[in-house]
Amino acid sequence: MAKVTYVLAQGENSAGESQVNFRVYVSRELRVRVPSGIWVDRKRWGKKNDINIPNIPGEERDALLAKRAKLKELVDVIETSVERVARKVDPAHFAAKDGDFR
C-alpha cells in the first residue's frame, strides 16, 4: 500500500503562496514527489504538515477548508491508483537493479 504525505514547496508565487506537494512512498525503493496544484499561504501551514484552519468564520476559512478537502480527495485517488496498479504488475518488475526494468 502506498503512503502519501504532504510537503510545502520552498518557492513562492507572486501572491506569497507555496505549492503543496505530495510525497508518495510506493515501495521502499520507489518514492515519487507529485505537485498538487494547490497553493497555500506559508503562515497557514502547520507543524504537522497540514493546513491550519482559523476558527474565525469567513472567506479565508471556507477557501482553506475547500483546499484541505481537495488534498484529501487527491490522496485517495493516488492511493487507489497505486493499489490498482500494484495488483496488476508483476513484483519481479520492481526487483530490477539500476533502473533496468523489463
GICOR-V409135 format. One record per backbone hydrogen bond with DSSP energy under -1.0 kcal/mol. NH is the residue of the N-H (numbers start at 1). CO is the residue of the C=O. If there is no record, write none. Layout:
# GICOR-V409135
nh/co
NH/CO
NH/CO
This chain:
# GICOR-V409135
nh/co
3/25
5/23
7/21
9/19
13/17
16/13
18/40
20/38
21/7
22/34
23/5
24/32
25/3
26/30
27/30
32/24
34/22
36/20
40/18
44/41
45/42
46/50
49/46
52/44
62/58
63/59
64/60
65/61
66/62
67/63
68/64
69/65
70/66
71/67
72/68
73/69
74/70
75/71
76/72
77/73
78/74
79/75
80/76
81/77
82/78
83/79
84/80
85/81
86/82
87/83
89/85
93/90
100/97
101/99
